[in-house]
Structures are given as C-alpha cells and as structure tokens.
Amino acid sequence: MPDENNNALLVNDDTGLDGTIHISEDVIVELVRKTIQGIANIQTAAKLSSKFGLGRKGEGGIKISFEKEKDKDKDKSGGDVRTLIIDVYVLVKYGRRIPDLAWDVQEKIKLNLERYTGYSVKAVNVNVQGIYIDEQAEPEQVI
C-alpha cells in the first residue's frame, strides 16, 4: 500500500494481479507541456522556479502537486485517493481573448491528464504571466 508521500496508483482488478503503478512527475509535466503546445495562441512561460519557492516541480512554467482526497479515504481498489493540482504559467498571444484561452487550457489539461494517467485532477490554475507578439507576422503589402 502506498505511503503518505507516494503518488502511486494501487492496482487490484478482476485478473487477480495486485501491484502499484507509479507515474513520474516528469511524465505528468511533459503531458501538460504537450497539451499546452497543442493549443493555439498559448505558450508556457520561461522557467519560473524562483517564483515557486519551496515545493514540487516548477520547471518550465508548470508545477505539479498531489493532494489526498478529503471526502473519500479509499478508492474502489482500497488505495488512497490522490488528486492532482496543476499550476501553469503561460503567455498569451497579443490580441486574443485571455479568459477563453485560459478556459481551453484548463479543460484540455484536465481531460488529457485524467485520460492518460488515471489520476483525478482537482484543479488547473492558469496564471497568465504576459503576452507575446508573433515575430513571424506577414509583411503588409503596399498597393
């Protein structure tokens, strides 16, 4: 059974196989990063480790935290229910509606993490750190 600091999922299914599955925080960070890269007009902010202070991963504008579920002490398989809290620090492309893009980031990160890891996502906190201008703007045509 996982201890208080372990982020493993306990496996106990109908096949009679018991065990744990541990998904590295680096894998979760990479899933979040790939999800953000797939969203138009958003990019992760530069490394912000100094803004996080103490705590878990804070590299590349993504911070991952695990929390024990307070409403339930055990899941269906008898293991602790753990939830993810994700903090992302992003830049938004100039001229785009920030609340709509932040909503897309929250929804897509939650969907992808729950789909690919099996973890429950409690919160996705989107922190817009600034805007960026696409430097590959098309030159204006003179008529």
LUMTORTOR-763439 format. One record per residue: x, y, z of N, C-alpha, C in turn. Coordinates in steps of 0.1 Angstrom, whole numbers, padded with zeros to 4 digits. Layout:
! residues N
pt n.xx X&n.yy Y&n.zz Z&ca.xx X&ca.yy Y&ca.zz Z&c.xx X&c.yy Y&c.zz Z
...
This chain:
! residues 143
pt n.xx 0009&n.yy -0012&n.zz 0000&ca.xx 0000&ca.yy 0000&ca.zz 0000&c.xx 0009&c.yy 0012&c.zz 0000
pt n.xx 0006&n.yy 0022&n.zz -0008&ca.xx 0014&ca.yy 0034&ca.zz -0009&c.xx 0014&c.yy 0042&c.zz 0004
pt n.xx 0025&n.yy 0048&n.zz 0007&ca.xx 0026&ca.yy 0056&ca.zz 0020&c.xx 0021&c.yy 0070&c.zz 0017
pt n.xx 0022&n.yy 0079&n.zz 0027&ca.xx 0016&ca.yy 0092&ca.zz 0026&c.xx 0023&c.yy 0100&c.zz 0015
pt n.xx 0036&n.yy 0098&n.zz 0012&ca.xx 0043&ca.yy 0106&ca.zz 0002&c.xx 0044&c.yy 0100&c.zz -0012
pt n.xx 0039&n.yy 0088&n.zz -0013&ca.xx 0039&ca.yy 0081&ca.zz -0026&c.xx 0028&c.yy 0085&c.zz -0035
pt n.xx 0030&n.yy 0086&n.zz -0047&ca.xx 0020&ca.yy 0091&ca.zz -0057&c.xx 0015&c.yy 0079&c.zz -0066
pt n.xx 0016&n.yy 0067&n.zz -0061&ca.xx 0013&ca.yy 0055&ca.zz -0069&c.xx -0002&c.yy 0052&c.zz -0069
pt n.xx -0006&n.yy 0046&n.zz -0080&ca.xx -0020&ca.yy 0041&ca.zz -0080&c.xx -0019&c.yy 0026&c.zz -0076
pt n.xx -0028&n.yy 0022&n.zz -0068&ca.xx -0029&ca.yy 0008&ca.zz -0064&c.xx -0038&c.yy 0001&c.zz -0074
pt n.xx -0032&n.yy -0010&n.zz -0079&ca.xx -0040&ca.yy -0018&ca.zz -0089&c.xx -0045&c.yy -0031&c.zz -0082
pt n.xx -0057&n.yy -0034&n.zz -0084&ca.xx -0063&ca.yy -0046&ca.zz -0079&c.xx -0076&c.yy -0048&c.zz -0087
pt n.xx -0074&n.yy -0056&n.zz -0098&ca.xx -0086&ca.yy -0058&ca.zz -0107&c.xx -0090&c.yy -0072&c.zz -0107
pt n.xx -0099&n.yy -0076&n.zz -0116&ca.xx -0105&ca.yy -0089&ca.zz -0116&c.xx -0096&c.yy -0100&c.zz -0121
pt n.xx -0084&n.yy -0096&n.zz -0126&ca.xx -0075&ca.yy -0106&ca.zz -0131&c.xx -0067&c.yy -0113&c.zz -0120
pt n.xx -0068&n.yy -0108&n.zz -0108&ca.xx -0061&ca.yy -0113&ca.zz -0096&c.xx -0047&c.yy -0108&c.zz -0095
pt n.xx -0043&n.yy -0099&n.zz -0103&ca.xx -0030&ca.yy -0093&ca.zz -0102&c.xx -0031&c.yy -0081&c.zz -0093
pt n.xx -0021&n.yy -0080&n.zz -0084&ca.xx -0020&ca.yy -0068&ca.zz -0074&c.xx -0007&c.yy -0061&c.zz -0077
pt n.xx -0007&n.yy -0048&n.zz -0074&ca.xx 0005&ca.yy -0041&ca.zz -0076&c.xx 0002&c.yy -0026&c.zz -0076
pt n.xx 0013&n.yy -0018&n.zz -0079&ca.xx 0011&ca.yy -0004&ca.zz -0079&c.xx 0017&c.yy 0001&c.zz -0092
pt n.xx 0012&n.yy 0012&n.zz -0097&ca.xx 0017&ca.yy 0019&ca.zz -0109&c.xx 0021&c.yy 0033&c.zz -0104
pt n.xx 0033&n.yy 0036&n.zz -0107&ca.xx 0038&ca.yy 0049&ca.zz -0103&c.xx 0041&c.yy 0057&c.zz -0116
pt n.xx 0035&n.yy 0069&n.zz -0117&ca.xx 0038&ca.yy 0077&ca.zz -0129&c.xx 0046&c.yy 0089&c.zz -0124
pt n.xx 0058&n.yy 0090&n.zz -0130&ca.xx 0067&ca.yy 0101&ca.zz -0126&c.xx 0061&c.yy 0114&c.zz -0128
pt n.xx 0065&n.yy 0124&n.zz -0119&ca.xx 0061&ca.yy 0138&ca.zz -0120&c.xx 0066&c.yy 0144&c.zz -0134
pt n.xx 0077&n.yy 0139&n.zz -0138&ca.xx 0083&ca.yy 0144&ca.zz -0151&c.xx 0074&c.yy 0140&c.zz -0162
pt n.xx 0068&n.yy 0128&n.zz -0162&ca.xx 0058&ca.yy 0124&ca.zz -0172&c.xx 0046&c.yy 0133&c.zz -0172
pt n.xx 0041&n.yy 0136&n.zz -0160&ca.xx 0029&ca.yy 0145&ca.zz -0159&c.xx 0032&c.yy 0159&c.zz -0164
pt n.xx 0044&n.yy 0164&n.zz -0161&ca.xx 0048&ca.yy 0177&ca.zz -0166&c.xx 0049&c.yy 0177&c.zz -0181
pt n.xx 0055&n.yy 0166&n.zz -0186&ca.xx 0056&ca.yy 0165&ca.zz -0201&c.xx 0042&c.yy 0164&c.zz -0208
pt n.xx 0033&n.yy 0157&n.zz -0202&ca.xx 0019&ca.yy 0156&ca.zz -0207&c.xx 0013&c.yy 0170&c.zz -0207
pt n.xx 0015&n.yy 0178&n.zz -0196&ca.xx 0009&ca.yy 0191&ca.zz -0196&c.xx 0016&c.yy 0200&c.zz -0206
pt n.xx 0029&n.yy 0199&n.zz -0207&ca.xx 0036&ca.yy 0207&ca.zz -0217&c.xx 0031&c.yy 0204&c.zz -0232
pt n.xx 0030&n.yy 0192&n.zz -0235&ca.xx 0025&ca.yy 0188&ca.zz -0248&c.xx 0011&c.yy 0193&c.zz -0251
pt n.xx 0002&n.yy 0192&n.zz -0240&ca.xx -0011&ca.yy 0197&ca.zz -0241&c.xx -0011&c.yy 0212&c.zz -0245
pt n.xx -0003&n.yy 0220&n.zz -0237&ca.xx -0002&ca.yy 0234&ca.zz -0240&c.xx 0003&c.yy 0237&c.zz -0254
pt n.xx 0013&n.yy 0229&n.zz -0258&ca.xx 0018&ca.yy 0232&ca.zz -0272&c.xx 0007&c.yy 0229&c.zz -0282
pt n.xx -0003&n.yy 0221&n.zz -0279&ca.xx -0013&ca.yy 0218&ca.zz -0289&c.xx -0024&c.yy 0229&c.zz -0289
pt n.xx -0023&n.yy 0239&n.zz -0281&ca.xx -0033&ca.yy 0249&ca.zz -0280&c.xx -0028&c.yy 0262&c.zz -0287
pt n.xx -0035&n.yy 0266&n.zz -0297&ca.xx -0031&ca.yy 0278&ca.zz -0305&c.xx -0031&c.yy 0290&c.zz -0296
pt n.xx -0022&n.yy 0299&n.zz -0298&ca.xx -0021&ca.yy 0313&ca.zz -0292&c.xx -0017&c.yy 0312&c.zz -0277
pt n.xx -0011&n.yy 0301&n.zz -0272&ca.xx -0007&ca.yy 0300&ca.zz -0258&c.xx 0007&c.yy 0294&c.zz -0259
pt n.xx 0016&n.yy 0298&n.zz -0250&ca.xx 0029&ca.yy 0291&ca.zz -0248&c.xx 0033&c.yy 0292&c.zz -0233
pt n.xx 0040&n.yy 0282&n.zz -0229&ca.xx 0044&ca.yy 0282&ca.zz -0215&c.xx 0054&c.yy 0294&c.zz -0213
pt n.xx 0054&n.yy 0299&n.zz -0200&ca.xx 0063&ca.yy 0310&ca.zz -0197&c.xx 0077&c.yy 0304&c.zz -0195
pt n.xx 0087&n.yy 0312&n.zz -0194&ca.xx 0101&ca.yy 0308&ca.zz -0191&c.xx 0101&c.yy 0301&c.zz -0178
pt n.xx 0113&n.yy 0295&n.zz -0175&ca.xx 0115&ca.yy 0289&ca.zz -0162&c.xx 0112&c.yy 0298&c.zz -0151
pt n.xx 0103&n.yy 0294&n.zz -0141&ca.xx 0099&ca.yy 0303&ca.zz -0131&c.xx 0102&c.yy 0297&c.zz -0117
pt n.xx 0112&n.yy 0289&n.zz -0116&ca.xx 0115&ca.yy 0282&ca.zz -0103&c.xx 0116&c.yy 0291&c.zz -0091
pt n.xx 0121&n.yy 0304&n.zz -0094&ca.xx 0123&ca.yy 0313&ca.zz -0083&c.xx 0110&c.yy 0318&c.zz -0077
pt n.xx 0099&n.yy 0318&n.zz -0086&ca.xx 0086&ca.yy 0322&ca.zz -0081&c.xx 0079&c.yy 0312&c.zz -0073
pt n.xx 0083&n.yy 0299&n.zz -0074&ca.xx 0076&ca.yy 0289&ca.zz -0067&c.xx 0080&c.yy 0287&c.zz -0052
pt n.xx 0092&n.yy 0291&n.zz -0049&ca.xx 0097&ca.yy 0289&ca.zz -0036&c.xx 0099&c.yy 0274&c.zz -0033
pt n.xx 0095&n.yy 0270&n.zz -0022&ca.xx 0096&ca.yy 0255&ca.zz -0018&c.xx 0085&c.yy 0248&c.zz -0024
pt n.xx 0087&n.yy 0235&n.zz -0027&ca.xx 0076&ca.yy 0227&ca.zz -0032&c.xx 0081&c.yy 0218&c.zz -0043
pt n.xx 0071&n.yy 0213&n.zz -0051&ca.xx 0074&ca.yy 0203&ca.zz -0061&c.xx 0079&c.yy 0210&c.zz -0074
pt n.xx 0079&n.yy 0203&n.zz -0085&ca.xx 0084&ca.yy 0207&ca.zz -0097&c.xx 0079&c.yy 0221&c.zz -0101
pt n.xx 0088&n.yy 0229&n.zz -0106&ca.xx 0084&ca.yy 0243&ca.zz -0110&c.xx 0091&c.yy 0246&c.zz -0123
pt n.xx 0095&n.yy 0237&n.zz -0130&ca.xx 0104&ca.yy 0239&ca.zz -0142&c.xx 0095&c.yy 0242&c.zz -0154
pt n.xx 0099&n.yy 0251&n.zz -0162&ca.xx 0093&ca.yy 0254&ca.zz -0175&c.xx 0078&c.yy 0259&c.zz -0174
pt n.xx 0075&n.yy 0266&n.zz -0163&ca.xx 0062&ca.yy 0272&ca.zz -0162&c.xx 0051&c.yy 0262&c.zz -0158
pt n.xx 0055&n.yy 0250&n.zz -0152&ca.xx 0045&ca.yy 0240&ca.zz -0148&c.xx 0048&c.yy 0235&c.zz -0135
pt n.xx 0038&n.yy 0235&n.zz -0126&ca.xx 0040&ca.yy 0230&ca.zz -0112&c.xx 0030&c.yy 0219&c.zz -0109
pt n.xx 0034&n.yy 0208&n.zz -0104&ca.xx 0025&ca.yy 0197&ca.zz -0101&c.xx 0025&c.yy 0195&c.zz -0086
pt n.xx 0013&n.yy 0193&n.zz -0080&ca.xx 0011&ca.yy 0190&ca.zz -0066&c.xx 0001&c.yy 0178&c.zz -0065
pt n.xx 0004&n.yy 0170&n.zz -0055&ca.xx -0006&ca.yy 0159&ca.zz -0052&c.xx -0012&c.yy 0162&c.zz -0039
pt n.xx -0025&n.yy 0158&n.zz -0038&ca.xx -0032&ca.yy 0161&ca.zz -0026&c.xx -0041&c.yy 0148&c.zz -0023
pt n.xx -0042&n.yy 0145&n.zz -0010&ca.xx -0050&ca.yy 0134&ca.zz -0006&c.xx -0065&c.yy 0139&c.zz -0006
pt n.xx -0073&n.yy 0131&n.zz -0012&ca.xx -0088&ca.yy 0134&ca.zz -0013&c.xx -0093&c.yy 0134&c.zz 0002
pt n.xx -0100&n.yy 0145&n.zz 0006&ca.xx -0105&ca.yy 0146&ca.zz 0019&c.xx -0119&c.yy 0140&c.zz 0021
pt n.xx -0127&n.yy 0140&n.zz 0010&ca.xx -0140&ca.yy 0134&ca.zz 0010&c.xx -0140&c.yy 0119&c.zz 0011
pt n.xx -0131&n.yy 0113&n.zz 0005&ca.xx -0130&ca.yy 0098&ca.zz 0005&c.xx -0116&c.yy 0094&c.zz 0010
pt n.xx -0116&n.yy 0084&n.zz 0018&ca.xx -0103&ca.yy 0079&ca.zz 0023&c.xx -0098&c.yy 0068&c.zz 0014
pt n.xx -0107&n.yy 0061&n.zz 0008&ca.xx -0103&ca.yy 0049&ca.zz 0000&c.xx -0110&c.yy 0049&c.zz -0014
pt n.xx -0103&n.yy 0045&n.zz -0024&ca.xx -0110&ca.yy 0043&ca.zz -0037&c.xx -0115&c.yy 0029&c.zz -0038
pt n.xx -0120&n.yy 0025&n.zz -0050&ca.xx -0126&ca.yy 0012&ca.zz -0052&c.xx -0116&c.yy 0001&c.zz -0050
pt n.xx -0103&n.yy 0003&n.zz -0052&ca.xx -0093&ca.yy -0008&ca.zz -0051&c.xx -0087&c.yy -0008&c.zz -0037
pt n.xx -0091&n.yy 0000&n.zz -0028&ca.xx -0086&ca.yy 0000&ca.zz -0015&c.xx -0074&c.yy 0009&c.zz -0012
pt n.xx -0069&n.yy 0016&n.zz -0022&ca.xx -0058&ca.yy 0025&ca.zz -0021&c.xx -0063&c.yy 0039&c.zz -0018
pt n.xx -0053&n.yy 0048&n.zz -0014&ca.xx -0057&ca.yy 0062&ca.zz -0011&c.xx -0061&c.yy 0069&c.zz -0024
pt n.xx -0070&n.yy 0078&n.zz -0023&ca.xx -0074&ca.yy 0086&ca.zz -0035&c.xx -0066&c.yy 0098&c.zz -0035
pt n.xx -0058&n.yy 0100&n.zz -0045&ca.xx -0050&ca.yy 0112&ca.zz -0046&c.xx -0054&c.yy 0120&c.zz -0058
pt n.xx -0053&n.yy 0133&n.zz -0057&ca.xx -0057&ca.yy 0142&ca.zz -0068&c.xx -0046&c.yy 0151&c.zz -0072
pt n.xx -0046&n.yy 0155&n.zz -0084&ca.xx -0036&ca.yy 0164&ca.zz -0089&c.xx -0040&c.yy 0179&c.zz -0089
pt n.xx -0031&n.yy 0187&n.zz -0085&ca.xx -0034&ca.yy 0202&ca.zz -0087&c.xx -0022&c.yy 0207&c.zz -0096
pt n.xx -0026&n.yy 0213&n.zz -0107&ca.xx -0017&ca.yy 0217&ca.zz -0117&c.xx -0017&c.yy 0233&c.zz -0117
pt n.xx -0005&n.yy 0239&n.zz -0117&ca.xx -0003&ca.yy 0253&ca.zz -0118&c.xx 0005&c.yy 0255&c.zz -0131
pt n.xx -0001&n.yy 0262&n.zz -0141&ca.xx 0007&ca.yy 0265&ca.zz -0153&c.xx 0008&c.yy 0280&c.zz -0154
pt n.xx 0020&n.yy 0284&n.zz -0159&ca.xx 0023&ca.yy 0298&ca.zz -0161&c.xx 0025&c.yy 0300&c.zz -0176
pt n.xx 0017&n.yy 0308&n.zz -0182&ca.xx 0016&ca.yy 0309&ca.zz -0197&c.xx 0017&c.yy 0323&c.zz -0202
pt n.xx 0020&n.yy 0324&n.zz -0215&ca.xx 0020&ca.yy 0337&ca.zz -0222&c.xx 0009&c.yy 0336&c.zz -0232
pt n.xx 0001&n.yy 0346&n.zz -0235&ca.xx -0010&ca.yy 0346&ca.zz -0244&c.xx -0006&c.yy 0355&c.zz -0256
pt n.xx -0009&n.yy 0351&n.zz -0268&ca.xx -0007&ca.yy 0358&ca.zz -0280&c.xx -0015&c.yy 0371&c.zz -0280
pt n.xx -0008&n.yy 0382&n.zz -0283&ca.xx -0014&ca.yy 0395&ca.zz -0283&c.xx -0027&c.yy 0395&c.zz -0292
pt n.xx -0037&n.yy 0401&n.zz -0287&ca.xx -0050&ca.yy 0403&ca.zz -0295&c.xx -0060&c.yy 0391&c.zz -0293
pt n.xx -0056&n.yy 0382&n.zz -0285&ca.xx -0065&ca.yy 0371&ca.zz -0282&c.xx -0073&c.yy 0373&c.zz -0269
pt n.xx -0084&n.yy 0367&n.zz -0267&ca.xx -0093&ca.yy 0368&ca.zz -0255&c.xx -0087&c.yy 0359&c.zz -0245
pt n.xx -0082&n.yy 0365&n.zz -0234&ca.xx -0075&ca.yy 0357&ca.zz -0224&c.xx -0084&c.yy 0347&c.zz -0216
pt n.xx -0096&n.yy 0351&n.zz -0212&ca.xx -0104&ca.yy 0342&ca.zz -0204&c.xx -0108&c.yy 0329&c.zz -0212
pt n.xx -0110&n.yy 0331&n.zz -0225&ca.xx -0114&ca.yy 0319&ca.zz -0234&c.xx -0102&c.yy 0310&c.zz -0235
pt n.xx -0090&n.yy 0315&n.zz -0237&ca.xx -0078&ca.yy 0307&ca.zz -0238&c.xx -0075&c.yy 0300&c.zz -0225
pt n.xx -0076&n.yy 0307&n.zz -0214&ca.xx -0074&ca.yy 0301&ca.zz -0201&c.xx -0084&c.yy 0289&c.zz -0199
pt n.xx -0096&n.yy 0291&n.zz -0202&ca.xx -0106&ca.yy 0280&ca.zz -0201&c.xx -0102&c.yy 0268&c.zz -0209
pt n.xx -0098&n.yy 0271&n.zz -0222&ca.xx -0093&ca.yy 0260&ca.zz -0230&c.xx -0082&c.yy 0252&c.zz -0224
pt n.xx -0072&n.yy 0260&n.zz -0218&ca.xx -0060&ca.yy 0253&ca.zz -0212&c.xx -0065&c.yy 0245&c.zz -0200
pt n.xx -0074&n.yy 0250&n.zz -0192&ca.xx -0079&ca.yy 0242&ca.zz -0181&c.xx -0086&c.yy 0229&c.zz -0185
pt n.xx -0095&n.yy 0230&n.zz -0194&ca.xx -0103&ca.yy 0219&ca.zz -0199&c.xx -0094&c.yy 0208&c.zz -0206
pt n.xx -0085&n.yy 0212&n.zz -0214&ca.xx -0077&ca.yy 0203&ca.zz -0222&c.xx -0066&c.yy 0196&c.zz -0213
pt n.xx -0061&n.yy 0203&n.zz -0203&ca.xx -0051&ca.yy 0197&ca.zz -0194&c.xx -0058&c.yy 0187&c.zz -0185
pt n.xx -0070&n.yy 0191&n.zz -0180&ca.xx -0077&ca.yy 0181&ca.zz -0171&c.xx -0081&c.yy 0169&c.zz -0179
pt n.xx -0087&n.yy 0170&n.zz -0191&ca.xx -0091&ca.yy 0159&ca.zz -0199&c.xx -0079&c.yy 0150&c.zz -0202
pt n.xx -0068&n.yy 0155&n.zz -0207&ca.xx -0056&ca.yy 0147&ca.zz -0210&c.xx -0050&c.yy 0140&c.zz -0199
pt n.xx -0049&n.yy 0147&n.zz -0187&ca.xx -0043&ca.yy 0140&ca.zz -0176&c.xx -0052&c.yy 0129&c.zz -0170
pt n.xx -0065&n.yy 0131&n.zz -0170&ca.xx -0073&ca.yy 0121&ca.zz -0165&c.xx -0074&c.yy 0109&c.zz -0174
pt n.xx -0073&n.yy 0112&n.zz -0187&ca.xx -0074&ca.yy 0101&ca.zz -0197&c.xx -0061&c.yy 0093&c.zz -0197
pt n.xx -0049&n.yy 0100&n.zz -0197&ca.xx -0037&ca.yy 0092&ca.zz -0198&c.xx -0030&c.yy 0087&c.zz -0185
pt n.xx -0034&n.yy 0093&n.zz -0174&ca.xx -0028&ca.yy 0088&ca.zz -0162&c.xx -0037&c.yy 0081&c.zz -0152
pt n.xx -0050&n.yy 0084&n.zz -0153&ca.xx -0060&ca.yy 0078&ca.zz -0144&c.xx -0061&c.yy 0086&c.zz -0131
pt n.xx -0053&n.yy 0096&n.zz -0129&ca.xx -0054&ca.yy 0104&ca.zz -0118&c.xx -0066&c.yy 0114&c.zz -0119
pt n.xx -0071&n.yy 0117&n.zz -0108&ca.xx -0082&ca.yy 0127&ca.zz -0107&c.xx -0076&c.yy 0141&c.zz -0106
pt n.xx -0080&n.yy 0150&n.zz -0114&ca.xx -0075&ca.yy 0164&ca.zz -0114&c.xx -0084&c.yy 0173&c.zz -0106
pt n.xx -0079&n.yy 0178&n.zz -0095&ca.xx -0088&ca.yy 0187&ca.zz -0087&c.xx -0088&c.yy 0201&c.zz -0092
pt n.xx -0077&n.yy 0206&n.zz -0097&ca.xx -0077&ca.yy 0220&ca.zz -0101&c.xx -0065&c.yy 0222&c.zz -0112
pt n.xx -0068&n.yy 0230&n.zz -0121&ca.xx -0058&ca.yy 0235&ca.zz -0131&c.xx -0058&c.yy 0250&c.zz -0129
pt n.xx -0048&n.yy 0256&n.zz -0123&ca.xx -0047&ca.yy 0270&ca.zz -0121&c.xx -0038&c.yy 0276&c.zz -0132
pt n.xx -0044&n.yy 0285&n.zz -0140&ca.xx -0038&ca.yy 0291&ca.zz -0151&c.xx -0034&c.yy 0305&c.zz -0147
pt n.xx -0021&n.yy 0308&n.zz -0148&ca.xx -0015&ca.yy 0321&ca.zz -0144&c.xx -0009&c.yy 0327&c.zz -0157
pt n.xx -0016&n.yy 0338&n.zz -0162&ca.xx -0011&ca.yy 0344&ca.zz -0174&c.xx -0001&c.yy 0354&c.zz -0169
pt n.xx 0012&n.yy 0352&n.zz -0174&ca.xx 0023&ca.yy 0360&ca.zz -0170&c.xx 0026&c.yy 0371&c.zz -0179
pt n.xx 0020&n.yy 0371&n.zz -0191&ca.xx 0022&ca.yy 0382&ca.zz -0200&c.xx 0017&c.yy 0378&c.zz -0214
pt n.xx 0020&n.yy 0387&n.zz -0224&ca.xx 0016&ca.yy 0384&ca.zz -0237&c.xx 0028&c.yy 0384&c.zz -0246
pt n.xx 0026&n.yy 0378&n.zz -0258&ca.xx 0037&ca.yy 0377&ca.zz -0267&c.xx 0032&c.yy 0381&c.zz -0281
pt n.xx 0041&n.yy 0386&n.zz -0289&ca.xx 0037&ca.yy 0390&ca.zz -0303&c.xx 0044&c.yy 0381&c.zz -0312
pt n.xx 0037&n.yy 0375&n.zz -0321&ca.xx 0042&ca.yy 0366&ca.zz -0331&c.xx 0052&c.yy 0373&c.zz -0340
pt n.xx 0065&n.yy 0370&n.zz -0339&ca.xx 0075&ca.yy 0377&ca.zz -0347&c.xx 0075&c.yy 0373&c.zz -0361
pt n.xx 0068&n.yy 0363&n.zz -0365&ca.xx 0068&ca.yy 0359&ca.zz -0379&c.xx 0055&c.yy 0365&c.zz -0386
pt n.xx 0052&n.yy 0377&n.zz -0382&ca.xx 0040&ca.yy 0383&ca.zz -0388&c.xx 0042&c.yy 0386&c.zz -0403
pt n.xx 0032&n.yy 0384&n.zz -0411&ca.xx 0033&ca.yy 0386&ca.zz -0425&c.xx 0035&c.yy 0401&c.zz -0428
pt n.xx 0044&n.yy 0404&n.zz -0437&ca.xx 0046&ca.yy 0418&ca.zz -0441&c.xx 0034&c.yy 0423&c.zz -0448
pt n.xx 0031&n.yy 0436&n.zz -0445&ca.xx 0020&ca.yy 0443&ca.zz -0452&c.xx 0023&c.yy 0445&c.zz -0466
pt n.xx 0013&n.yy 0443&n.zz -0475&ca.xx 0015&ca.yy 0446&ca.zz -0489&c.xx 0012&c.yy 0460&c.zz -0492
pt n.xx 0020&n.yy 0467&n.zz -0499&ca.xx 0018&ca.yy 0481&ca.zz -0504&c.xx 0011&c.yy 0480&c.zz -0517
pt n.xx 0000&n.yy 0487&n.zz -0519&ca.xx -0007&ca.yy 0487&ca.zz -0531&c.xx -0005&c.yy 0500&c.zz -0538
